[in-house]
Amino acid sequence: MNTIIASAALAATTMAASAGGLLIGEFKLGDHPDGNQNPPPYGLRLDNVMGPGVATFSIGHHNDTILSVYDDGGVISINIKGTLFGGLINDVGGYVSADDYTIDFTYNLNVTDEGNGWEVNTFDAANAGTMVNMTTLESTTLYGKDNAAGLVFSFLADGHRLDGDNSSWVGRGWVTDNADGSAAGSGSQDWLFTATTIPAPGALALLGLGGMVSVRRRR
């Protein structure tokens, strides 16, 4: 029986590995309720990037955006991938125009484990990704941008800006479409989203096997 369990654990670990290394955490993302331009709700804001004006993009609209954390021999990376919906907004809580966008953004360098999550510090052009308009196929490259303290992005279980909550996962950080990390212009360009943990494939596989073992023992 131990051989079977060991084999299952090895298979689960293999499934969790990817080009980014070993998958150590996976989270489903949603819009943060305390965005400064809500409504409409959003998880990414890009003022004056897709055109002049305030622009927000909902992560929860399609509900398929995933944040994955990988460990490649001690080098941690964070990938955000899925489908966003949004665009320029008006002054009555709606959109001037809106489209679907794919997002694939990776923090490849300067990611540190903070105990209750991860942070990215110091600008590096390797921390970047693309947003692609699914109608026009126009692609926009985004880069992580640091603030005055050098912080680029944080993903922590600290309930940031969630009243009465100090443990839910929240992601926030700054972005720009300038490859040198300089500000994209006036307004705000940043992530602000909530997240829920997706159970690890390995844990699910072993739980399933444990159930099978229990049934066999009862028989």
TIBAKE-537775 format. One record per residue: x, y, z of N, C-alpha, C, O in turn; residue in one letter. Coordinates in steps of 0.2 Angstrom, whole numbers, padded with zeros to 4 digits, always signed. Example, Ala and Ser with C-alpha at 12.3 -4.5 7.8 and 13.67 -1.06 7.14 Angstrom:
TIBAKE-537775
+0066-0028+0039+0062-0022+0039+0066-0016+0039+0071-0017+0042a;+0064-0011+0035+0068-0005+0036+0064+0000+0039+0067+0006+0040s;
end
This chain:
TIBAKE-537775
+0004-0006+0000+0000+0000+0000+0004+0006+0000+0003+0011-0003m;+0010+0006+0004+0014+0012+0004+0017+0014-0003+0018+0019-0005n;+0019+0008-0007+0021+0009-0014+0016+0013-0018+0018+0017-0022t;+0010+0011-0017+0004+0014-0021+0004+0021-0019+0003+0026-0024i;+0004+0023-0013+0003+0030-0011+0009+0034-0013+0008+0040-0015i;+0015+0031-0013+0021+0035-0015+0021+0036-0022+0022+0042-0025a;+0018+0031-0026+0017+0032-0033+0012+0038-0035+0013+0042-0040s;+0007+0038-0031+0002+0043-0032+0004+0050-0031+0003+0054-0034a;+0008+0050-0025+0011+0057-0023+0016+0059-0029+0016+0065-0030a;+0020+0055-0031+0025+0057-0037+0021+0059-0043+0023+0064-0046l;+0016+0055-0045+0012+0057-0051+0009+0064-0050+0008+0068-0054a;+0006+0065-0044+0003+0072-0042+0008+0078-0043+0006+0083-0045a;+0014+0076-0040+0019+0081-0040+0021+0083-0047+0022+0089-0049t;+0022+0078-0052+0023+0079-0059+0018+0083-0062+0020+0087-0066t;+0012+0081-0061+0006+0085-0064+0007+0093-0062+0005+0097-0066m;+0009+0094-0056+0009+0101-0053+0015+0105-0056+0015+0111-0055a;+0020+0101-0059+0026+0105-0062+0024+0108-0069+0020+0105-0072a;+0027+0113-0070+0026+0117-0077+0033+0120-0079+0038+0119-0076s;+0032+0124-0085+0038+0127-0087+0040+0132-0082+0046+0134-0082a;+0036+0135-0077+0038+0139-0072+0041+0136-0066+0043+0140-0061g;+0042+0129-0066+0044+0126-0060+0038+0122-0057+0033+0120-0060g;+0039+0121-0050+0034+0117-0047+0028+0122-0044+0030+0127-0041l;+0022+0120-0046+0016+0124-0044+0016+0123-0036+0014+0118-0034l;+0016+0129-0033+0016+0129-0025+0009+0132-0023+0008+0132-0017i;+0006+0135-0027+0000+0139-0025-0004+0141-0031-0002+0143-0036g;-0011+0140-0031-0015+0142-0036-0022+0145-0033-0025+0143-0029e;-0024+0151-0036-0029+0155-0034-0034+0158-0039-0031+0159-0045f;-0040+0158-0038-0045+0160-0042-0046+0168-0040-0047+0169-0034k;-0046+0172-0045-0046+0179-0044-0053+0182-0045-0057+0180-0049l;-0054+0188-0041-0061+0191-0042-0060+0199-0041-0054+0201-0039g;-0065+0203-0042-0064+0210-0042-0064+0212-0034-0068+0209-0030d;-0060+0217-0033-0060+0220-0026-0066+0224-0025-0067+0229-0029h;-0070+0224-0019-0076+0228-0018-0074+0235-0017-0079+0240-0017p;-0068+0237-0015-0066+0244-0013-0062+0247-0018-0058+0251-0016d;-0063+0246-0025-0060+0250-0030-0062+0257-0030-0068+0258-0029g;-0058+0262-0031-0060+0269-0031-0064+0271-0036-0068+0276-0036n;-0065+0267-0042-0070+0269-0047-0075+0264-0048-0078+0263-0053q;-0077+0260-0042-0082+0255-0042-0089+0259-0041-0089+0262-0036n;-0094+0258-0045-0095+0254-0051-0092+0257-0057-0091+0263-0058p;-0091+0252-0062-0091+0245-0062-0086+0242-0058-0080+0245-0057p;-0087+0236-0055-0082+0233-0051-0076+0231-0056-0076+0229-0062p;-0070+0231-0053-0064+0229-0057-0058+0226-0053-0058+0226-0046y;-0053+0223-0056-0047+0220-0053-0041+0223-0056-0036+0222-0053g;-0042+0227-0061-0036+0230-0065-0039+0237-0067-0044+0237-0070l;-0035+0242-0066-0036+0249-0068-0031+0251-0073-0025+0251-0071r;-0032+0254-0078-0027+0257-0083-0029+0263-0086-0031+0264-0092l;-0029+0268-0082-0031+0275-0085-0026+0277-0090-0020+0276-0089d;-0028+0280-0095-0024+0283-0101-0019+0278-0104-0014+0280-0107n;-0021+0272-0104-0017+0267-0107-0020+0264-0113-0017+0264-0119v;-0026+0263-0113-0030+0261-0119-0033+0266-0123-0037+0265-0128m;-0032+0272-0120-0035+0278-0123-0036+0283-0118-0035+0282-0112g;-0037+0290-0119-0038+0295-0114-0044+0294-0110-0049+0293-0112p;-0043+0294-0103-0048+0293-0098-0047+0287-0093-0042+0283-0094g;-0052+0287-0089-0051+0281-0084-0054+0275-0087-0059+0275-0090v;-0050+0269-0086-0052+0263-0089-0051+0258-0083-0046+0257-0080a;-0056+0253-0083-0056+0248-0078-0058+0241-0081-0061+0241-0086t;-0055+0236-0078-0056+0229-0081-0058+0224-0076-0055+0223-0071f;-0064+0221-0077-0067+0216-0072-0063+0210-0073-0063+0207-0078s;-0061+0207-0067-0058+0200-0067-0064+0195-0066-0064+0189-0068i;-0069+0197-0062-0075+0193-0060-0080+0192-0066-0084+0187-0065g;-0080+0196-0071-0085+0195-0076-0085+0189-0080-0090+0185-0080h;-0079+0186-0082-0078+0179-0085-0077+0174-0079-0078+0168-0081h;-0074+0176-0074-0073+0172-0068-0068+0166-0070-0069+0160-0068n;-0063+0168-0074-0058+0162-0076-0051+0164-0075-0047+0160-0077d;-0050+0170-0072-0043+0172-0071-0040+0169-0065-0042+0169-0059t;-0034+0166-0066-0030+0162-0061-0023+0165-0060-0020+0167-0064i;-0022+0165-0053-0015+0167-0051-0011+0161-0049-0014+0157-0044l;-0006+0159-0052-0002+0153-0050+0005+0155-0048+0008+0160-0050s;+0007+0152-0042+0014+0153-0039+0018+0147-0041+0016+0141-0039v;+0024+0148-0043+0029+0143-0045+0036+0143-0041+0038+0149-0040y;+0039+0138-0040+0045+0138-0037+0050+0134-0041+0049+0128-0042d;+0055+0137-0044+0059+0134-0049+0066+0134-0046+0070+0138-0047d;+0068+0129-0041+0074+0128-0038+0075+0134-0033+0081+0137-0033g;+0070+0137-0030+0071+0143-0026+0070+0149-0029+0069+0154-0025g;+0069+0149-0035+0067+0156-0039+0059+0156-0039+0056+0151-0043v;+0056+0160-0036+0048+0160-0036+0046+0165-0042+0049+0170-0043i;+0041+0163-0045+0037+0167-0050+0030+0167-0049+0027+0162-0046s;+0026+0172-0051+0019+0173-0051+0016+0174-0058+0018+0179-0061i;+0011+0170-0060+0008+0171-0066+0001+0173-0065-0003+0169-0061n;-0002+0178-0069-0009+0179-0069-0011+0178-0076-0009+0182-0081i;-0016+0174-0077-0019+0172-0083-0026+0171-0083-0029+0168-0079k;-0030+0174-0088-0037+0173-0089-0040+0178-0094-0037+0181-0099g;-0046+0180-0093-0050+0184-0097-0053+0190-0093-0056+0189-0088t;-0052+0196-0096-0054+0202-0092-0060+0205-0097-0060+0204-0103l;-0064+0209-0094-0069+0213-0098-0069+0220-0095-0070+0221-0089f;-0069+0225-0100-0069+0232-0098-0067+0237-0103-0066+0235-0109g;-0065+0243-0101-0063+0248-0105-0064+0255-0102-0064+0255-0096g;-0065+0260-0106-0066+0267-0103-0073+0267-0100-0077+0264-0102l;-0073+0270-0094-0079+0271-0091-0082+0278-0091-0079+0283-0092i;-0089+0278-0090-0092+0285-0089-0093+0287-0082-0091+0284-0078n;-0097+0292-0081-0098+0295-0074-0104+0293-0071-0106+0295-0066d;-0107+0288-0074-0113+0285-0071-0112+0277-0069-0117+0274-0069v;-0106+0275-0068-0105+0268-0066-0105+0263-0072-0107+0257-0071g;-0104+0265-0078-0104+0261-0084-0098+0262-0088-0094+0266-0087g;-0098+0258-0094-0093+0259-0099-0095+0263-0104-0100+0263-0107y;-0090+0267-0107-0091+0271-0113-0090+0266-0119-0094+0266-0123v;-0086+0261-0118-0085+0256-0123-0081+0250-0119-0077+0251-0115s;-0083+0244-0120-0080+0238-0117-0079+0232-0121-0082+0231-0126a;-0073+0229-0120-0072+0223-0124-0069+0217-0119-0068+0219-0113d;-0068+0211-0122-0065+0206-0119-0058+0206-0120-0056+0208-0126d;-0053+0205-0115-0046+0205-0116-0043+0198-0113-0045+0196-0107y;-0039+0195-0116-0035+0190-0113-0029+0194-0109-0026+0199-0111t;-0027+0191-0103-0021+0193-0099-0017+0188-0098-0019+0182-0096i;-0010+0189-0099-0005+0184-0097+0001+0188-0094+0005+0190-0098d;+0001+0188-0088+0007+0193-0085+0010+0188-0080+0008+0185-0076f;+0017+0189-0080+0021+0185-0075+0027+0189-0072+0030+0193-0075t;+0027+0189-0065+0032+0192-0061+0038+0186-0061+0037+0181-0057y;+0043+0187-0065+0048+0182-0065+0054+0183-0060+0057+0178-0059n;+0055+0189-0058+0061+0190-0054+0059+0195-0048+0054+0198-0048l;+0063+0194-0043+0063+0198-0037+0056+0197-0033+0054+0201-0029n;+0054+0190-0033+0048+0188-0029+0051+0185-0023+0055+0181-0023v;+0048+0187-0017+0050+0185-0011+0044+0182-0007+0039+0185-0007t;+0046+0177-0003+0041+0174+0002+0040+0178+0008+0045+0179+0011d;+0034+0181+0009+0033+0185+0015+0030+0181+0021+0028+0185+0026e;+0029+0175+0021+0026+0171+0026+0018+0171+0025+0016+0165+0025g;+0015+0176+0024+0008+0176+0023+0006+0178+0016+0001+0180+0014n;+0011+0176+0011+0011+0178+0004+0017+0179+0001+0022+0177+0003g;+0017+0183-0004+0023+0185-0008+0023+0192-0010+0018+0196-0011w;+0029+0195-0011+0030+0202-0013+0035+0202-0019+0039+0198-0019e;+0034+0207-0023+0039+0209-0028+0042+0216-0027+0038+0220-0027v;+0048+0216-0027+0052+0222-0025+0057+0224-0031+0060+0220-0034n;+0057+0230-0032+0062+0233-0037+0060+0232-0044+0059+0226-0046t;+0060+0237-0048+0058+0236-0055+0062+0232-0059+0068+0232-0058f;+0060+0228-0063+0063+0224-0068+0059+0222-0074+0053+0220-0074d;+0061+0224-0080+0057+0223-0086+0055+0216-0088+0051+0215-0092a;+0058+0211-0084+0056+0204-0085+0050+0203-0082+0047+0198-0083a;+0047+0207-0077+0041+0207-0074+0036+0210-0079+0035+0216-0078n;+0033+0206-0083+0029+0209-0089+0024+0204-0091+0024+0198-0089a;+0019+0207-0095+0014+0203-0099+0010+0206-0104+0012+0212-0105g;+0005+0203-0107+0002+0206-0112-0006+0206-0111-0008+0201-0108t;-0009+0211-0113-0017+0211-0114-0018+0211-0121-0016+0216-0125m;-0023+0207-0123-0025+0207-0130-0032+0207-0131-0036+0204-0128v;-0034+0213-0135-0041+0214-0136-0044+0208-0141-0041+0207-0146n;-0049+0204-0138-0051+0198-0142-0055+0200-0148-0056+0196-0152m;-0057+0206-0149-0061+0208-0155-0056+0211-0160-0056+0209-0166t;-0051+0216-0158-0047+0219-0163-0040+0215-0163-0036+0216-0168t;-0039+0211-0158-0032+0208-0158-0026+0212-0156-0021+0210-0157l;-0028+0218-0155-0023+0223-0153-0020+0221-0146-0023+0219-0141e;-0013+0221-0146-0009+0219-0140-0006+0225-0136-0003+0229-0139s;-0007+0225-0130-0003+0230-0125+0001+0226-0121-0001+0222-0117t;+0008+0228-0121+0012+0225-0116+0012+0230-0109+0013+0236-0110t;+0012+0226-0104+0012+0229-0097+0018+0227-0093+0020+0221-0094l;+0021+0232-0089+0027+0230-0085+0025+0232-0078+0021+0236-0076y;+0028+0228-0073+0027+0230-0066+0031+0236-0065+0036+0237-0067g;+0028+0240-0061+0031+0247-0059+0032+0247-0052+0027+0245-0048k;+0037+0250-0049+0038+0251-0042+0036+0257-0039+0036+0262-0043d;+0034+0258-0033+0032+0264-0030+0038+0267-0027+0044+0265-0028n;+0037+0272-0023+0043+0276-0020+0047+0272-0015+0053+0273-0014a;+0044+0266-0012+0047+0262-0008+0050+0256-0011+0053+0252-0008a;+0049+0255-0018+0052+0250-0022+0048+0244-0022+0049+0239-0025g;+0041+0244-0019+0037+0239-0020+0033+0239-0027+0031+0244-0029l;+0033+0233-0030+0030+0232-0037+0023+0229-0036+0018+0231-0039v;+0023+0224-0032+0017+0220-0032+0017+0216-0025+0022+0214-0023f;+0011+0215-0022+0011+0211-0016+0004+0207-0017-0001+0209-0019s;+0005+0200-0015-0001+0196-0014+0000+0192-0007+0003+0188-0006f;-0005+0195-0003-0004+0193+0004-0011+0191+0007-0016+0194+0004l;-0011+0187+0012-0017+0185+0015-0018+0190+0021-0017+0188+0027a;-0020+0196+0019-0020+0201+0024-0027+0205+0024-0028+0210+0028d;-0031+0203+0020-0038+0207+0019-0037+0214+0018-0042+0218+0020g;-0033+0216+0014-0031+0223+0012-0038+0227+0009-0040+0225+0004h;-0040+0232+0013-0046+0236+0011-0052+0232+0011-0057+0234+0008r;-0052+0227+0015-0058+0223+0016-0060+0224+0024-0057+0221+0028l;-0066+0228+0025-0068+0229+0031-0069+0223+0036-0072+0218+0034d;-0065+0223+0042-0066+0218+0047-0063+0211+0045-0064+0206+0047g;-0059+0211+0040-0055+0205+0037-0048+0206+0037-0045+0211+0034d;-0044+0202+0040-0037+0203+0040-0033+0196+0038-0028+0195+0039n;-0037+0192+0034-0034+0186+0032-0036+0184+0025-0032+0179+0022s;-0040+0187+0022-0042+0185+0015-0036+0187+0010-0033+0192+0011s;-0035+0183+0005-0030+0185+0000-0032+0191-0004-0038+0192-0007w;-0027+0196-0005-0028+0202-0009-0022+0203-0013-0016+0203-0010v;-0023+0204-0020-0017+0206-0024-0017+0214-0026-0023+0216-0027g;-0012+0217-0025-0012+0224-0027-0004+0226-0029+0000+0223-0027r;-0004+0231-0034+0003+0233-0037+0002+0237-0043-0004+0238-0045g;+0007+0240-0045+0007+0245-0050+0010+0242-0057+0014+0238-0057w;+0007+0245-0062+0009+0243-0069+0010+0249-0073+0007+0254-0072v;+0013+0248-0079+0014+0253-0084+0015+0250-0091+0017+0244-0091t;+0014+0254-0096+0015+0252-0103+0022+0254-0105+0024+0253-0111d;+0026+0257-0101+0033+0260-0102+0038+0255-0100+0038+0253-0095n;+0042+0252-0105+0047+0247-0104+0052+0249-0099+0056+0245-0096a;+0053+0256-0098+0058+0258-0093+0055+0258-0086+0059+0260-0081d;+0049+0256-0085+0046+0257-0078+0043+0263-0076+0041+0264-0070g;+0044+0268-0080+0041+0275-0079+0034+0275-0079+0031+0271-0082s;+0031+0280-0075+0023+0280-0075+0020+0281-0082+0023+0284-0086a;+0014+0278-0083+0011+0278-0089+0008+0285-0091+0005+0286-0096a;+0007+0289-0086+0004+0296-0086+0000+0297-0080+0001+0294-0075g;-0005+0302-0081-0009+0303-0075-0014+0298-0074-0015+0293-0078s;-0017+0298-0068-0022+0293-0066-0019+0287-0063-0013+0288-0061g;-0022+0282-0063-0020+0276-0059-0019+0270-0064-0023+0269-0069s;-0014+0266-0063-0013+0260-0067-0011+0255-0062-0005+0254-0060q;-0016+0250-0060-0014+0246-0055-0019+0240-0054-0024+0240-0056d;-0016+0234-0051-0020+0229-0049-0023+0230-0042-0020+0233-0038w;-0029+0227-0042-0032+0227-0035-0038+0222-0035-0043+0223-0038l;-0036+0216-0033-0041+0210-0033-0041+0206-0027-0036+0206-0023f;-0046+0202-0026-0047+0197-0021-0045+0190-0024-0045+0189-0030t;-0044+0185-0020-0042+0178-0022-0045+0173-0017-0045+0174-0011a;-0046+0167-0020-0048+0161-0016-0043+0156-0018-0042+0155-0024t;-0041+0152-0013-0037+0146-0014-0040+0141-0018-0046+0139-0017t;-0037+0138-0023-0039+0132-0027-0035+0126-0024-0029+0126-0024i;-0038+0121-0022-0035+0115-0019-0030+0112-0024-0031+0112-0030p;-0024+0111-0021-0018+0108-0025-0020+0101-0028-0023+0097-0025a;-0018+0100-0034-0020+0094-0038-0017+0088-0034-0020+0083-0033p;-0011+0089-0031-0008+0083-0027-0012+0081-0021-0013+0076-0019g;-0015+0087-0017-0019+0085-0012-0026+0082-0013-0028+0077-0010a;-0029+0084-0019-0035+0081-0021-0034+0073-0023-0038+0069-0022l;-0028+0072-0026-0026+0065-0029-0025+0061-0022-0028+0055-0022a;-0022+0063-0017-0021+0059-0012-0027+0058-0007-0028+0053-0004l;-0031+0064-0007-0038+0063-0004-0042+0057-0007-0045+0053-0004l;-0042+0057-0014-0045+0052-0017-0043+0045-0016-0047+0041-0015g;-0036+0045-0016-0033+0038-0014-0035+0036-0007-0036+0030-0006l;-0034+0041-0002-0036+0040+0005-0043+0037+0005-0044+0032+0009g;-0048+0039+0001-0054+0037+0002-0055+0030-0001-0058+0026+0002g;-0051+0028-0006-0051+0021-0009-0048+0017-0004-0051+0011-0003m;-0043+0019+0000-0039+0015+0005-0044+0013+0010-0045+0007+0013v;-0048+0018+0013-0053+0017+0018-0058+0012+0016-0060+0008+0020s;-0061+0013+0010-0066+0008+0008-0063+0001+0008-0066-0004+0010v;-0057+0000+0005-0054-0006+0005-0053-0009+0012-0054-0015+0013r;-0051-0005+0017-0050-0008+0024-0056-0010+0027-0057-0015+0030r;-0062-0006+0026-0068-0007+0029-0071-0014+0026-0074-0018+0029r;-0069-0015+0019-0071-0022+0017-0068-0027+0020-0069-0033+0018r;
end
